[in-house]
Amino acid sequence: MNKNQTLFLRAVLFDMDNTLFDFVAAKLVACREILAYLENGNIRKGEEAKIEAEGELFRYFLRGVHGFEDYENIKDYMQERNLFTLPAYSKCCEIYEKEKLENLELYPGVRATFDELEKLDLKLAVITDADSAHARARLEKVGLLDSFELMVAADMTGRKKPDPEPFLYALRDLGVKPGETLVVGDNLLRDIAPARKLGLHTAYAAYGDWKDWRKSGETAQAFDFRLNTFPDLLHCICSLKEQN
């Protein structure tokens, strides 16, 4: 448990992608549709070929050469296969944004959990590395835009997690202290670690973590609470309240 004194819980700060909804799944669909377009609609048949097609372009976004959302990843993929033309590239970027947004779906229990959170008189905020326009569009698509008192996007602070500034920005804007605040996120390095360093309580959204942290040597107890489903959050909040 976080060693900082637990004050009366007043705020919950949420990561967005892969915490509220399965962003990777939507991104994989977008990548598959781009490949379908580049292959003139003749996407490879069969489940195995389908999975290979989804992952082929997705791996370009994981290289770390450009940002995880940067269109340059699509450009590199096309250029390395002699598929690049400006019209085709523009169309691929259009497909990417359209499919990625349209295929977003909340994790099970998210909507019902937020209905319960609204009864608890808590300040709710979302902290994301996406820019404001994309964050707002995603939250609106899944019906959660009005659920948050504050949205902290990368273009608002000029910093991305794990930099502490997005968390500090939220604390200042909401007028709450670290010991009064719970952070919920799926990434141990970008969400949980910086929050703990600042003295915030942490809930690790294990259900949304698509990386295998065991291979990177991350410890299993680098958080205060583990969420196997989103509704588990309510139990965490009750536990914190019982400490007061």
GIMO-V276282 format. One record per run of one state. SS is the DSSP state (~ for helix, > for strand, _ for the rest). FROM is the first residue (numbers start at 1). LEN is the number of residues. If there is no record, write none. Layout:
# GIMO-V276282
SS_FROM_LEN, SS_FROM_LEN
This chain:
# GIMO-V276282
__1_10, >_11_4, __15_2, >_17_1, __18_3, >_21_1, __22_1, ~_23_16, __39_8, ~_47_15, __62_10, ~_72_9, __81_5, ~_86_17, __103_3, >_106_1, __107_3, ~_110_8, __118_5, >_123_5, __128_4, ~_132_10, __142_3, ~_145_3, __148_2, >_150_3, __153_1, ~_154_4, __158_7, ~_165_10, __175_3, ~_178_3, >_181_5, __186_2, ~_188_10, __198_3, >_201_5, ~_206_3, __209_4, ~_213_4, __217_8, >_225_3, __228_2, ~_230_13, __243_2
